[in-house]
Amino acid sequence: MFSSRLSLLALTTTLALVGCSGGATPESETNGERTPSQAEAQTGAQSETDTSLSDPAEADPADYRDEAEDIVAGFSDDELAGSLIIGTWDGTDTQTAVDMVEQNHLGGVIVMGYNLPENPTTDQVTSMTEQISGARTKGQPVSIGVDQEGGPVSRLSTAALPFPPLMALAATEDSDLVTQATTVQGTNLTDLGFTIDFAPDSDVTTGPDDVAINVRSAGTDHKDAAEVVADAVTGYRAGAVASSAKHFPGHGRLGVDSHESLPVSKKTIEELEDTDLLPFKSAVAAEVPMVMMGHIGLPDAKTTPATLNRKAYSALRDTLDFDGVITTDALNMEAVPQNLGGGETVKALAAGADIALMPPDSAAAQKAIVTAMGDGTLQKKDVVKKSERVVAMQLATADAQKSLKSGDESGGGSGTSGKGSDDSADAAADPKKVLTEVAEKSLTVLKGECSFAGTDAISIVGGSEKEQSALRKAAEDVGLKVGSSGTSVSLSPKSSAEVAVGTAAPWTMRSTSASTAVTAYDSNPYALRAVAKWLKGDLDASGTLPAEYDGSDKAPDCG
């Protein structure tokens, strides 16, 4: 159990009340430094109402509904249609994104890895987000989203802080640290000019059979995952970035990747209510502003993804009593028909979505919405309500980011909404300290003894050349000799060695012949430095394995 948490009974009670209703890992530790001017630039199109927030976590979209109504009331049909779309574009030309926002009146765009140069810098990213946010200077703010979960889903590469996946945070079993870490991540994204992080992943993984989610999930236990998700949402709120719990009603138990085809759940949403829905319930209880609907078929609609399924949206509204923004997963994924010329967006909105994320053609999607309002396929009053929800969230985020910047300038920092240890106030000011603590507390023994005697020299085998080079650097930084002698360390289960080190989902090391095995869940510099310190004998691996799978019983209890 997490060290600073309320009892599980208390959490379950809270949930019951609510229930009544791929990217590269950064190499450098020096990137992601704070650039306050970017937060100011992003809020150029912000609320006319001075809410005077003392804490960014106080920004509640419900408080901005009246202002959102006034803004939406002034929209033309074209502007109304565009306000519900977060578009995508090919290539690294930022002007393309600016033109999309201006010409199609888009609610925003999402930045993907292919929109950035190789090994992007902080300045390159902030220049991009400044230009996009400037595409509209009044009324509806521009949403600039990103998939920056951490670990394998880190679109910003070297421009952002190297952040581990959610399973690593879960392994720390430290509620306050999870919130501190996601506050650091949210603040970093705010400084880079982003308003939405499509995280945390709220799926419950099934382990080795989970081809799409695995280490992105907090683990295999739905109750523990629910606690981690709630802590993460709290952190993102403190970091002034809008988070999005995904992928409702749960992708982690499905053996098909929805990027490639449509996975189908064997259980109905009702049957998932006490298991896979718990992380989503806890996210709603923590006031997550957005939930992402997944491309998941259900037993009574096996050929229709939940993103186009009215019953799935009704279940999210009614079962979770969620009145925030519902976004689709990316509509350019193969689980959704790709030949509808904007029709996929109309179908999603008609089913219950508020935001159409990444339609194959944003311009066609906007025109299709306008046509659908004209022929009655979409009722304009319903589209207006959707737009009001979206704009209210955007206004709340803009004011939260303004508050974060004001706190930084006054020396108050971002804070962590009252949570955290004595070091909580240092979270935004010293992200390296927080990421180091996450790495050290998450390091988990998979096989062997909890304590490692330590060595003064290692040889590295297996794994990619990039990972070998990164571990070599980390080892040398802590004073280990690296060569052809010493303790043999393998980065692959296929290579024989005395010690095996995993840098992905823990079950990837099931077949290792090494007598001792640990996992760092990631290969970022902080994670590998923790591994190096452990190899030297300067650090105990105290992480708790958040997943059960065939072979997980070999992991000792070192927490």
VEXDREN-2710 file (C-alpha; in Angstrom, 1 decimal):
% VEXDREN-2710
k/r/px/py/pz
1/MET/0.0/0.0/0.0
2/PHE/1.1/3.6/-0.6
3/SER/2.8/5.1/2.4
4/SER/0.9/8.3/2.6
5/ARG/-2.5/7.2/1.4
6/LEU/-5.9/7.2/3.0
7/SER/-7.0/3.6/3.7
8/LEU/-8.3/1.6/0.8
9/LEU/-11.7/1.5/2.6
10/ALA/-11.9/5.3/2.5
11/LEU/-11.0/5.3/-1.1
12/THR/-13.5/2.7/-2.0
13/THR/-16.2/4.6/-0.1
14/THR/-15.3/7.7/-2.1
15/LEU/-15.4/5.8/-5.4
16/ALA/-18.8/4.3/-4.5
17/LEU/-20.2/7.8/-3.9
18/VAL/-18.9/8.9/-7.3
19/GLY/-20.0/5.7/-8.9
20/CYS/-23.6/6.4/-8.1
21/SER/-23.8/8.5/-11.0
22/GLY/5.8/5.9/-28.5
23/GLY/8.5/8.3/-28.6
24/ALA/12.2/8.5/-27.7
25/THR/13.5/8.8/-24.2
26/PRO/15.4/12.0/-23.5
27/GLU/19.1/11.6/-23.0
28/SER/20.0/14.8/-21.2
29/GLU/19.1/15.9/-17.6
30/THR/19.6/19.5/-18.5
31/ASN/16.6/20.0/-20.8
32/GLY/13.2/21.1/-19.7
33/GLU/14.4/24.1/-17.8
34/ARG/11.8/26.6/-16.7
35/THR/11.0/29.4/-19.2
36/PRO/8.3/31.5/-17.5
37/SER/7.6/33.6/-20.6
38/GLN/6.0/30.6/-22.3
39/ALA/3.3/30.3/-19.7
40/GLU/2.5/34.0/-20.3
41/ALA/2.5/33.5/-24.1
42/GLN/0.1/30.6/-23.9
43/THR/-2.4/32.6/-21.8
44/GLY/-2.5/35.4/-24.4
45/ALA/-6.0/34.2/-25.4
46/GLN/-7.4/33.8/-21.9
47/SER/-10.4/34.7/-19.7
48/GLU/-11.5/38.3/-19.5
49/THR/-12.5/37.6/-16.0
50/ASP/-9.8/38.1/-13.3
51/THR/-10.3/35.0/-11.1
52/SER/-7.2/35.9/-9.0
53/LEU/-6.4/32.3/-8.4
54/SER/-4.0/31.7/-5.6
55/ASP/-3.4/28.1/-6.7
56/PRO/-3.6/26.7/-10.2
57/ALA/-5.4/23.6/-8.8
58/GLU/-8.3/25.9/-7.9
59/ALA/-9.3/26.5/-11.5
60/ASP/-12.6/24.6/-12.0
61/PRO/-14.2/24.6/-15.5
62/ALA/-17.6/24.9/-13.9
63/ASP/-16.7/28.4/-12.7
64/TYR/-16.1/29.4/-16.4
65/ARG/-19.4/28.1/-17.8
66/ASP/-21.1/31.6/-18.0
67/GLU/-18.1/33.1/-19.8
68/ALA/-17.9/30.2/-22.1
69/GLU/-21.6/30.6/-22.9
70/ASP/-21.0/34.2/-23.9
71/ILE/-18.0/33.3/-26.1
72/VAL/-19.9/30.4/-27.8
73/ALA/-23.0/32.6/-28.4
74/GLY/-20.9/34.7/-30.7
75/PHE/-19.6/31.8/-32.8
76/SER/-20.6/31.4/-36.5
77/ASP/-21.5/27.9/-37.5
78/ASP/-18.0/27.4/-38.9
79/GLU/-16.4/28.6/-35.6
80/LEU/-18.8/26.4/-33.6
81/ALA/-17.9/23.3/-35.7
82/GLY/-14.2/24.0/-35.5
83/SER/-14.2/24.5/-31.8
84/LEU/-14.8/20.8/-31.2
85/ILE/-11.8/19.6/-33.2
86/ILE/-8.2/19.1/-32.1
87/GLY/-6.3/18.6/-35.3
88/THR/-3.1/17.0/-36.4
89/TRP/-0.7/17.8/-39.2
90/ASP/2.2/16.2/-41.0
91/GLY/5.7/17.5/-41.0
92/THR/7.6/20.1/-39.0
93/ASP/6.2/23.3/-40.5
94/THR/4.5/25.1/-37.7
95/GLN/2.8/27.5/-40.1
96/THR/0.6/24.5/-41.3
97/ALA/-0.8/24.2/-37.7
98/VAL/-1.3/27.9/-37.4
99/ASP/-3.2/28.0/-40.7
100/MET/-5.4/25.1/-39.6
101/VAL/-6.4/26.9/-36.5
102/GLU/-7.0/30.2/-38.3
103/GLN/-8.8/28.9/-41.4
104/ASN/-10.8/26.1/-39.8
105/HIS/-11.3/27.8/-36.4
106/LEU/-10.0/24.7/-34.7
107/GLY/-10.2/24.3/-30.9
108/GLY/-6.6/23.3/-31.0
109/VAL/-4.0/20.9/-32.2
110/ILE/-1.9/18.1/-30.9
111/VAL/1.9/18.0/-31.3
112/MET/3.3/14.6/-32.2
113/GLY/6.9/13.5/-32.5
114/TYR/6.8/13.8/-36.3
115/ASN/6.0/17.5/-35.9
116/LEU/9.4/18.1/-34.2
117/PRO/13.0/18.0/-35.4
118/GLU/15.2/15.2/-34.3
119/ASN/16.4/15.9/-30.7
120/PRO/14.3/19.0/-30.3
121/THR/15.4/21.8/-27.9
122/THR/13.2/23.6/-25.4
123/ASP/13.5/26.8/-27.5
124/GLN/12.3/25.0/-30.6
125/VAL/9.2/23.6/-28.9
126/THR/8.3/26.9/-27.1
127/SER/8.7/28.8/-30.4
128/MET/6.2/26.3/-32.0
129/THR/3.7/26.6/-29.2
130/GLU/3.9/30.4/-29.1
131/GLN/3.1/30.6/-32.8
132/ILE/0.2/28.2/-32.5
133/SER/-1.3/29.9/-29.4
134/GLY/-1.0/33.2/-31.3
135/ALA/-3.3/32.0/-34.0
136/ARG/-6.2/33.3/-32.0
137/THR/-5.8/36.2/-29.6
138/LYS/-9.3/36.5/-28.1
139/GLY/-12.3/34.5/-27.2
140/GLN/-11.7/30.7/-27.2
141/PRO/-8.1/29.9/-26.2
142/VAL/-6.2/27.5/-28.4
143/SER/-5.6/24.1/-26.9
144/ILE/-2.2/22.7/-27.6
145/GLY/-2.1/19.0/-26.6
146/VAL/0.6/16.4/-26.4
147/ASP/0.9/12.7/-25.5
148/GLN/3.5/13.0/-22.8
149/GLU/2.8/10.1/-20.5
150/GLY/6.5/9.3/-19.9
151/GLY/8.4/6.2/-20.7
152/PRO/7.5/4.8/-24.2
153/VAL/5.0/7.6/-24.9
154/SER/7.1/10.7/-24.7
155/ARG/6.5/12.7/-27.9
156/LEU/8.7/15.7/-26.9
157/SER/11.9/13.7/-26.7
158/THR/14.9/15.8/-25.6
159/ALA/12.8/19.0/-25.2
160/ALA/11.1/17.9/-22.1
161/LEU/12.1/16.3/-18.8
162/PRO/12.9/12.6/-19.0
163/PHE/9.9/11.1/-17.3
164/PRO/9.2/7.5/-16.4
165/PRO/6.0/5.6/-17.3
166/LEU/3.1/5.4/-14.8
167/MET/4.1/1.9/-13.6
168/ALA/7.4/3.3/-12.3
169/LEU/5.4/5.8/-10.2
170/ALA/3.2/3.0/-8.9
171/ALA/6.3/1.0/-7.9
172/THR/7.3/3.7/-5.4
173/GLU/4.2/3.1/-3.4
174/ASP/4.4/6.8/-2.3
175/SER/1.3/8.8/-2.9
176/ASP/2.9/12.2/-2.3
177/LEU/5.8/11.4/-4.6
178/VAL/3.4/10.5/-7.4
179/THR/1.7/13.9/-7.0
180/GLN/5.0/15.7/-6.8
181/ALA/6.3/14.0/-9.9
182/THR/3.2/14.8/-12.0
183/THR/3.2/18.3/-10.7
184/VAL/6.8/18.6/-12.1
185/GLN/5.7/17.1/-15.4
186/GLY/2.6/19.3/-15.7
187/THR/4.7/22.4/-14.8
188/ASN/7.3/21.4/-17.4
189/LEU/4.6/21.1/-20.1
190/THR/3.0/24.4/-19.1
191/ASP/6.4/26.1/-19.4
192/LEU/6.7/24.6/-22.9
193/GLY/3.4/26.1/-23.9
194/PHE/1.1/23.1/-23.7
195/THR/-2.4/23.2/-22.3
196/ILE/-3.3/19.5/-22.4
197/ASP/-1.5/16.3/-21.6
198/PHE/-3.4/13.2/-22.7
199/ALA/-2.5/11.4/-19.5
200/PRO/-2.6/9.6/-17.1
201/ASP/-3.2/6.2/-18.7
202/SER/-6.0/4.9/-16.5
203/ASP/-6.1/1.3/-18.0
204/VAL/-5.6/-1.7/-15.8
205/THR/-3.0/-3.9/-17.6
206/THR/-3.3/-7.7/-17.9
207/GLY/0.4/-8.1/-18.1
208/PRO/2.3/-9.9/-20.9
209/ASP/-0.8/-10.3/-23.1
210/ASP/-1.3/-6.5/-23.1
211/VAL/0.3/-5.4/-26.4
212/ALA/-0.8/-1.7/-26.3
213/ILE/-0.6/-0.5/-22.7
214/ASN/1.6/-2.6/-20.4
215/VAL/4.1/-0.3/-18.6
216/ARG/1.9/2.8/-19.4
217/SER/-0.6/1.4/-16.8
218/ALA/-0.1/1.7/-13.1
219/GLY/-0.4/-2.1/-12.8
220/THR/-2.6/-5.1/-12.7
221/ASP/-4.6/-4.4/-9.6
222/HIS/-7.5/-2.1/-10.3
223/LYS/-7.7/-0.7/-6.7
224/ASP/-4.0/0.2/-6.6
225/ALA/-4.2/1.6/-10.1
226/ALA/-7.1/3.8/-9.1
227/GLU/-5.1/5.4/-6.3
228/VAL/-2.1/6.1/-8.5
229/VAL/-4.4/7.7/-11.2
230/ALA/-6.0/10.0/-8.6
231/ASP/-2.6/11.1/-7.3
232/ALA/-1.5/11.8/-10.9
233/VAL/-4.5/13.8/-11.7
234/THR/-4.0/15.9/-8.6
235/GLY/-0.4/16.6/-9.7
236/TYR/-1.4/17.6/-13.2
237/ARG/-3.9/20.1/-11.7
238/ALA/-1.2/21.6/-9.6
239/GLY/1.0/21.8/-12.7
240/ALA/-1.7/23.8/-14.5
241/VAL/-2.1/21.4/-17.4
242/ALA/-5.4/19.8/-18.3
243/SER/-5.1/16.0/-18.0
244/SER/-7.2/13.3/-19.7
245/ALA/-7.9/9.9/-18.2
246/LYS/-7.7/7.3/-20.9
247/HIS/-8.9/4.9/-22.5
248/PHE/-12.5/4.4/-21.3
249/PRO/-13.8/1.8/-20.5
250/GLY/-10.3/0.2/-20.4
251/HIS/-7.8/-1.0/-23.0
252/GLY/-5.3/-2.8/-20.8
253/ARG/-6.9/-6.3/-20.8
254/LEU/-7.3/-6.4/-24.6
255/GLY/-4.8/-8.3/-26.8
256/VAL/-5.2/-6.1/-29.9
257/ASP/-3.7/-2.7/-30.5
258/SER/-6.4/-0.2/-31.6
259/HIS/-3.8/1.6/-33.7
260/GLU/-4.0/-1.4/-36.0
261/SER/-7.5/-2.8/-35.6
262/LEU/-10.5/-2.9/-33.3
263/PRO/-10.1/-4.7/-30.0
264/VAL/-13.3/-6.1/-28.5
265/SER/-13.9/-6.4/-24.8
266/LYS/-15.4/-9.6/-23.5
267/LYS/-17.1/-7.7/-20.7
268/THR/-19.8/-5.1/-20.8
269/ILE/-19.2/-1.7/-19.2
270/GLU/-21.5/-2.8/-16.4
271/GLU/-19.4/-5.9/-15.7
272/LEU/-16.3/-3.7/-15.6
273/GLU/-17.7/-1.2/-13.1
274/ASP/-16.1/-2.7/-10.0
275/THR/-12.7/-3.4/-11.7
276/ASP/-11.5/-1.6/-14.8
277/LEU/-13.7/1.5/-14.2
278/LEU/-12.2/2.2/-10.8
279/PRO/-9.3/4.2/-12.1
280/PHE/-11.7/6.3/-14.2
281/LYS/-13.9/6.8/-11.1
282/SER/-11.0/7.9/-9.1
283/ALA/-9.9/10.3/-11.8
284/VAL/-13.3/11.9/-11.8
285/ALA/-13.2/12.1/-8.0
286/ALA/-9.9/13.9/-8.3
287/GLU/-11.6/16.4/-10.7
288/VAL/-10.0/15.3/-14.0
289/PRO/-11.3/17.8/-16.6
290/MET/-11.3/15.3/-19.5
291/VAL/-11.8/11.6/-20.2
292/MET/-10.7/10.0/-23.4
293/MET/-13.1/7.4/-25.0
294/GLY/-11.1/4.4/-26.4
295/HIS/-11.5/2.6/-29.7
296/ILE/-12.9/-0.5/-28.0
297/GLY/-15.7/-2.8/-29.2
298/LEU/-18.2/-4.0/-26.6
299/PRO/-20.0/-7.3/-26.4
300/ASP/-23.2/-5.8/-27.9
301/ALA/-21.4/-3.7/-30.5
302/LYS/-18.4/-5.7/-31.6
303/THR/-17.8/-3.9/-34.8
304/THR/-18.4/-0.4/-33.4
305/PRO/-15.6/1.3/-31.4
306/ALA/-16.8/2.9/-28.2
307/THR/-15.7/6.3/-29.7
308/LEU/-18.7/5.9/-32.0
309/ASN/-21.0/4.1/-29.6
310/ARG/-23.8/6.2/-27.9
311/LYS/-24.2/3.7/-25.1
312/ALA/-20.5/4.0/-24.1
313/TYR/-20.8/7.8/-23.8
314/SER/-24.0/7.4/-21.8
315/ALA/-22.3/5.0/-19.4
316/LEU/-19.4/7.4/-18.9
317/ARG/-21.8/10.3/-18.1
318/ASP/-24.2/8.2/-16.0
319/THR/-22.0/5.6/-14.3
320/LEU/-19.3/8.1/-13.4
321/ASP/-21.5/11.2/-13.1
322/PHE/-18.9/12.9/-15.3
323/ASP/-19.9/16.3/-16.6
324/GLY/-16.5/17.3/-18.0
325/VAL/-15.1/17.1/-21.5
326/ILE/-15.1/13.8/-23.3
327/THR/-12.6/13.4/-26.2
328/THR/-12.3/10.6/-28.6
329/ASP/-9.0/8.8/-29.0
330/ALA/-7.3/9.7/-32.3
331/LEU/-9.8/9.3/-35.1
332/ASN/-7.0/8.6/-37.6
333/MET/-6.4/5.2/-36.0
334/GLU/-7.2/2.0/-37.9
335/ALA/-9.9/1.0/-35.4
336/VAL/-12.1/3.7/-37.0
337/PRO/-13.2/3.8/-40.7
338/GLN/-10.8/6.1/-42.5
339/ASN/-12.8/6.8/-45.6
340/LEU/-15.8/8.8/-44.3
341/GLY/-14.5/12.3/-45.3
342/GLY/-15.4/13.8/-41.9
343/GLY/-18.2/11.5/-41.2
344/GLU/-16.3/9.8/-38.5
345/THR/-16.2/13.1/-36.6
346/VAL/-20.0/13.6/-37.0
347/LYS/-20.6/10.0/-35.8
348/ALA/-18.4/10.6/-32.7
349/LEU/-20.1/13.8/-31.8
350/ALA/-23.6/12.3/-32.4
351/ALA/-22.6/9.5/-30.1
352/GLY/-21.6/11.8/-27.3
353/ALA/-18.1/13.1/-27.8
354/ASP/-17.2/16.8/-27.1
355/ILE/-13.9/16.8/-28.9
356/ALA/-12.9/15.0/-32.1
357/LEU/-9.2/14.3/-31.7
358/MET/-7.1/14.0/-34.8
359/PRO/-9.6/13.4/-37.5
360/PRO/-8.0/12.2/-40.7
361/ASP/-8.9/15.5/-42.4
362/SER/-9.7/18.4/-40.0
363/ALA/-11.0/20.7/-42.7
364/ALA/-13.4/18.0/-44.0
365/ALA/-14.4/17.2/-40.4
366/GLN/-15.3/20.9/-39.8
367/LYS/-17.4/21.1/-43.0
368/ALA/-19.1/17.8/-42.1
369/ILE/-20.2/19.1/-38.7
370/VAL/-21.6/22.3/-40.3
371/THR/-23.5/20.1/-42.8
372/ALA/-24.7/17.8/-40.1
373/MET/-26.1/20.8/-38.1
374/GLY/-27.9/21.9/-41.3
375/ASP/-29.6/18.6/-42.0
376/GLY/-30.4/17.7/-38.4
377/THR/-27.9/14.8/-38.0
378/LEU/-26.5/17.0/-35.2
379/GLN/-28.7/19.3/-33.2
380/LYS/-27.2/22.7/-33.0
381/LYS/-28.2/23.2/-29.4
382/ASP/-26.3/20.0/-28.5
383/VAL/-23.2/21.2/-30.4
384/VAL/-23.4/24.5/-28.5
385/LYS/-23.4/22.6/-25.2
386/LYS/-20.4/20.6/-26.3
387/SER/-18.5/23.8/-27.3
388/GLU/-19.4/25.4/-24.0
389/ARG/-17.9/22.5/-22.1
390/VAL/-14.7/22.7/-24.2
391/VAL/-14.3/26.4/-23.9
392/ALA/-14.9/26.4/-20.2
393/MET/-12.1/23.9/-19.8
394/GLN/-9.8/26.0/-22.0
395/LEU/-10.5/29.1/-20.0
396/ALA/-9.9/27.3/-16.7
397/THR/-6.6/26.0/-18.0
398/ALA/-5.5/29.5/-19.2
399/ASP/-6.2/31.0/-15.7
400/ALA/-4.5/28.1/-14.0
401/GLN/-1.4/28.7/-16.1
402/LYS/-1.6/32.4/-15.3
403/SER/-1.7/31.6/-11.6
404/LEU/1.2/29.2/-11.9
405/LYS/3.3/31.9/-13.6
406/SER/2.3/34.5/-11.0
407/GLY/3.3/32.1/-8.2
408/ASP/6.7/31.5/-9.8
409/GLU/7.3/35.3/-10.1
410/SER/6.4/35.8/-6.5
411/GLY/8.6/32.9/-5.4
412/GLY/5.7/30.8/-4.4
413/GLY/6.3/28.0/-6.9
414/SER/3.4/25.8/-8.2
415/GLY/2.7/24.1/-4.9
416/THR/1.1/20.7/-4.7
417/SER/-2.3/21.5/-3.4
418/GLY/-1.4/20.9/0.2
419/LYS/-0.1/17.3/-0.5
420/GLY/3.4/16.1/-0.1
421/SER/6.3/15.8/2.3
422/ASP/8.5/18.6/3.7
423/ASP/10.1/18.8/0.3
424/SER/6.8/19.4/-1.6
425/ALA/7.4/23.1/-2.2
426/ASP/10.7/22.2/-4.0
427/ALA/8.9/20.0/-6.6
428/ALA/8.7/22.6/-9.3
429/ALA/12.0/24.4/-8.4
430/ASP/14.0/21.2/-8.3
431/PRO/12.7/18.6/-10.8
432/LYS/16.0/16.7/-10.8
433/LYS/15.5/16.0/-7.1
434/VAL/12.0/14.6/-7.7
435/LEU/12.9/12.5/-10.7
436/THR/15.9/11.1/-8.8
437/GLU/13.7/10.1/-5.9
438/VAL/11.2/8.5/-8.3
439/ALA/14.0/6.5/-10.0
440/GLU/15.5/5.3/-6.7
441/LYS/12.2/4.4/-5.0
442/SER/10.9/2.6/-8.0
443/LEU/13.9/0.3/-8.7
444/THR/12.4/-3.1/-8.1
445/VAL/14.0/-6.5/-7.5
446/LEU/12.4/-9.2/-9.8
447/LYS/14.6/-12.1/-8.8
448/GLY/17.2/-12.7/-6.1
449/GLU/17.8/-11.0/-2.8
450/CYS/16.7/-7.5/-1.8
451/SER/20.2/-6.3/-0.9
452/PHE/23.0/-6.4/-3.4
453/ALA/26.6/-6.6/-2.0
454/GLY/27.8/-4.1/-4.6
455/THR/30.7/-4.2/-7.0
456/ASP/33.4/-1.7/-8.3
457/ALA/33.4/-2.9/-11.9
458/ILE/30.9/-4.2/-14.4
459/SER/30.7/-5.5/-18.0
460/ILE/27.6/-4.8/-20.0
461/VAL/26.1/-7.2/-22.4
462/GLY/22.8/-7.4/-24.3
463/GLY/20.4/-4.6/-25.1
464/SER/20.7/-1.9/-27.7
465/GLU/23.9/0.0/-28.3
466/LYS/22.0/3.1/-27.1
467/GLU/21.0/1.6/-23.8
468/GLN/24.5/0.1/-23.3
469/SER/26.0/3.5/-23.8
470/ALA/23.6/5.2/-21.4
471/LEU/24.2/2.6/-18.7
472/ARG/28.0/2.9/-19.2
473/LYS/27.7/6.7/-18.6
474/ALA/25.6/6.3/-15.5
475/ALA/27.9/3.7/-14.1
476/GLU/31.0/5.8/-14.7
477/ASP/29.3/8.8/-13.2
478/VAL/28.9/7.0/-9.9
479/GLY/32.5/5.6/-9.9
480/LEU/32.1/2.2/-11.4
481/LYS/34.6/0.8/-13.8
482/VAL/33.1/-0.4/-17.1
483/GLY/35.0/-2.9/-19.3
484/SER/35.3/-6.5/-20.1
485/SER/35.6/-7.7/-16.5
486/GLY/33.8/-7.3/-13.2
487/THR/30.1/-8.2/-12.5
488/SER/28.4/-9.0/-15.8
489/VAL/25.2/-7.1/-16.4
490/SER/22.7/-7.9/-19.1
491/LEU/20.1/-5.5/-20.5
492/SER/18.4/-8.4/-22.3
493/PRO/16.8/-11.6/-21.0
494/LYS/18.5/-13.4/-23.9
495/SER/22.1/-12.7/-22.8
496/SER/23.6/-14.6/-19.9
497/ALA/25.0/-12.6/-17.0
498/GLU/25.1/-12.4/-13.3
499/VAL/22.7/-9.5/-13.1
500/ALA/19.8/-8.7/-15.4
501/VAL/18.5/-5.1/-15.7
502/GLY/15.1/-4.5/-17.2
503/THR/14.2/-1.1/-18.7
504/ALA/10.6/-1.8/-19.8
505/ALA/7.7/-3.8/-18.4
506/PRO/8.9/-6.1/-15.7
507/TRP/7.7/-9.3/-17.3
508/THR/10.1/-8.8/-20.2
509/MET/12.8/-10.2/-17.9
510/ARG/10.9/-13.4/-17.0
511/SER/13.2/-15.7/-19.0
512/THR/16.5/-14.3/-17.8
513/SER/19.0/-16.9/-16.5
514/ALA/20.6/-14.3/-14.2
515/SER/20.5/-15.1/-10.5
516/THR/19.6/-11.5/-9.8
517/ALA/17.3/-9.3/-11.8
518/VAL/15.9/-5.8/-11.3
519/THR/13.8/-3.4/-13.3
520/ALA/14.0/0.3/-13.7
521/TYR/10.8/0.4/-15.9
522/ASP/12.6/2.9/-18.2
523/SER/16.0/3.8/-19.6
524/ASN/16.0/7.5/-18.9
525/PRO/19.2/8.9/-17.2
526/TYR/17.7/9.0/-13.7
527/ALA/16.5/5.4/-13.9
528/LEU/19.9/4.2/-15.1
529/ARG/21.8/6.2/-12.5
530/ALA/19.6/4.5/-9.8
531/VAL/20.6/1.1/-11.4
532/ALA/24.3/2.1/-11.3
533/LYS/24.1/3.2/-7.6
534/TRP/22.4/-0.1/-6.8
535/LEU/25.1/-2.1/-8.6
536/LYS/27.7/-0.2/-6.6
537/GLY/26.0/-1.0/-3.4
538/ASP/25.0/2.6/-2.6
539/LEU/21.3/2.1/-3.0
540/ASP/18.7/-0.4/-1.9
541/ALA/16.1/-1.4/-4.5
542/SER/12.9/-0.8/-2.5
543/GLY/10.3/-0.7/-5.3
544/THR/7.2/-2.8/-5.1
545/LEU/6.2/-4.8/-8.1
546/PRO/2.8/-3.3/-9.3
547/ALA/2.0/-6.2/-11.6
548/GLU/1.1/-9.9/-11.2
549/TYR/2.0/-12.3/-14.0
550/ASP/3.3/-15.8/-14.4
551/GLY/6.7/-15.6/-12.7
552/SER/6.1/-12.5/-10.6
553/ASP/6.1/-14.6/-7.5
554/LYS/9.9/-14.7/-7.8
555/ALA/10.1/-11.1/-6.8
556/PRO/10.9/-10.6/-3.1
557/ASP/9.1/-8.1/-0.9
558/CYS/11.7/-5.3/-0.5
559/GLY/9.4/-2.4/0.2
END
